[in-house]
Amino acid sequence: MASRAAGTYPPVPEPLAHPVVDTHTHLDICTGARLPLGAGEPEPEVRPAEDEEFPSLDFFFDTAQSAGVERIVQIGCDLPAARWTTELVTQQSVQGRTWMLGGAALHPNEAPRLAERGRLDDALTEIESLVASNDRMRVVGETGLDYFRTGEDGVAEQQRSFRAHIEIAKRTGKALQIHDREAHADVLRILREEGAPEVTIFHCYSGDEAMARECADAGYYMSFAGNLTFKNADELRRAAAAAPLDRLLTETDAPFLTPHPHRGKPGGPYLTAVTARMLAEVRGMSEEDLCAAVWKNAETALGSWA
């Protein structure tokens, strides 16, 4: 095993009292098979040192199983990653490893770049083909709006892409998984205007308690990641406490958003266990009861892994 796996990554937590699902992870980035969005260099926390290598897929599978994270949803959020994801979940299924489902979409930051090159419509067509033709691809996502990295000149194309993904999810009968960064009001407005798919999930939920109640009223799922554990995340923890139990999901967004006290290091699906324990603490529940609930929610939202 590469020294990066043994040294750079946080230790594997004690196994959970009940298994959980990482409903959003990027194994293409974790394993170095794909770089993060765009043609630039990976972000610092996912770049190996000069004398280290990216861990293998088996490293992430084995550590997840050891921590009680028995199911994973792999997300590809540009076209190359979407193709890689489709091939991976198919391969795993053929090999009898039913621990993984997949999802694909064009990340909101990708939409303006594609539109500028006149390729957005063709890319959306390919995304629909990938998710429609494969039963292991259960998610259209992550799509949505990101006003943090994209300036005003990219908003219109982000919104057009988001609306198109909503329609793809409804046509294919797949779950919609939303990326929402500094765009809460517009995301909720567009969902109302377009009519949300039957299963709508806010990946890495980042809203406040009031928004959590609005999402709950609309029947949306809220998936919490490692930022729930951050010291400055009191408002997020209040939202997690307010959300209905049957609307909660867990995830990592690995290799990003590694939970406290390992913030700044690369993460893997196994760290869902840390977030699940924090979620149980926030809600005043036993670890076993919380994990059993989010396990059931994931299957209700995404269907059987078998």
Protein Blocks (a to p, Z undefined) as FASTA:
>chain_A
ZZklmmmpccdddddfbdcddfbdcfklmnomaccedjbdcdfklcccfkbccddfklmm
mmmmmnopabccdddfbfklmmmmmmmmmmmmmnopakbccdddddfklmmmmmmnopmm
mmmmmmmmmmmmpmklmbgcdedddfklpcfklmmmmmmmmmmmmmmmmmnopacdddde
hilmmmmmmmmmnopafbdcdehiabdfklmmmmmmnopacdddfklmpmklmmmmmmmm
mpcfklcccdekpaghiacfkghiacdfklmmmmmmmmmmmnopafklmmmmmmmmmmmm
nopfZZ
